[in-house]
């Protein structure tokens, strides 16, 4: 088994055990933004993504509709040769927070091979997911804690950071 699949399997085991997942998520509450913690976050992000292949998982694309900006909508509509209004009607909805997101999970653009049909023009939220690079992780710890529930990479980044706290 590849290291990527082994890391995903470990995350799935923790995720399926609610008490263990709660215990892991509590560790995120103790993360504090400092110059050193940002350096550790950047190192952990790089090390984890050197080992995890997102195509082995694609859980983000299967379960979380990304936030879609106006710039995203225009870029993707153009790529699909659709008028903006037609793109919005076909692919966009408002979520419970009033944010525009894709109207379907799994994503319309996720292939059976876990590849994205619009990868080169994908939304900003998709490009930045799981939002764990350096400063970004500490800008919104609640988002990080949410992403741990969906992304094995975020989980392993938390585990790596827990060693340094």
N, C-alpha and C positions, 0 to 999 in steps of 0.2 A: 504494500500500500504506500502511496506517495505521502510525503510529509504534509502536503496540503490537505489531503483527505483525512489523515490522522488528526490534524488540528481541527478540522471541521467536525469529525466524529466526537472528539473530546468536548467541543462546544455544545453539540447536540445532547450529549449525556448530561452536562450541567444544566442546559436549558430545560430538559425534561424533568429535572428534580427541582421543584419550586423553592424548597428551603435552601438548597445549595446555590441556586441562582440569586436569591435574595441576599445571601451571605456575600457572594461575589459583588453584587451591585452596591452593597454598603461600602465596599472599599473605595468606590468612586467618590463617596461623600468626603473622604479624607484627603483627596487630591487638592493641593494648593498651588496656585500659579506663582511661580518664581522663575528666575532665569534658569536655574538648574533643572527644574521640573519640565520646562519647555524643551530643553536640550534632551532630557530623557525621553520625552514624548516623541520628539523627532526621530531619535534613535530607535525607539520601540516601533514606531510606524514603519520605518524603513526595514527593520529586521523582520517584522511580521509579514509585510507585503513581499519580501524576498522569498518567503516560504509558502504563502497562501496564494493560490490561483483562484481569482474570483469566479472564473468559469466553472470551477468545481462546485460552486454553491449557488450563486445568483439569487439568494434569498431576498436581497433588497429589491430586486426587480420582480420577484414573485409575490411580495407581501407589503411593500410600502410604496404608495403612489408618491412620486416626488413633487415638490413645490415647483411650479412652472412660472417663470418670470415672463414679462412681455417680450423681452429680448429673445428668450427661449422660443416662445410661440412663433415669432416672426421667422426666426432661423429655421425651425423645424418645418413650418408650413412651406417656406420657400423650397427647402430640400425635397419635400413630398409633392411639390408642384400643386399646392392647394392654396386657395385664397384663405387669408387669416380667419375670416368668419367661418368658413367651412371647416377649417382645422379645429377651431374652438368648439363648434357644434359636434363634431365627430369624436373628439378626443379629450376635451377638458370638462371638468366639473368643479364645483366649490366643495371643499371639505368642511368639517364641523367648525373650524376656526375661520371660515370665510376665505381661505387661501385657494388659489387655482392649482389643481393637481390633475394628473391623468385620471380618467374616469373608470379605469379597470385595473384590477390586480388578478393575476399577473399582468404586467405591462403589455400593451398592444405590440410593442416592438421587440419583445423577448422571443428569441428563436428556440427551437427544441434543443439546440446545442448550447444554450445559455448565452449566446452572442446577441448583441443588440443590433437591430437592423439600422438604427440611426446613430450608431456609436460616434461617428465623427461630428455630429451636430446635437448630441444628447444634452439634456438640460444641465444647467450649472449644478443643481443639487445632486445629480447623478455623478458628475465629474468629481465632486468634492467628497462624496460619501466614502467612508463613514465619518468624515469631519474630525479626523484625529491627527492632523499634521500640526505639530507645535502649538502655536497660539490658539488655533481654531478649537482644539480639544478643550482648552480652559475657558474659552469665551462663552461656552454654553454647556456646562456639565450635565444639565438635564437632558439635552439632546444626545450627549455621549452615552448616558445611562440608558436612554431609550434604544439607541443603536446597538448596544451590547446585546439586547434581546433578539436582534435580527441578524447580526453580523459576527461571524466567528473571528474576523480580524480585530474588531473593536474589543471583543472579549479577551483575546490574547494580548492586546496592547494594554488593557487594564491589568492583566496578570503581570506583565513586565513592569508596569509602573508601580504596582503594589510592592515590589521588591525594594523600590527606592524610597518608600515613604516610611 
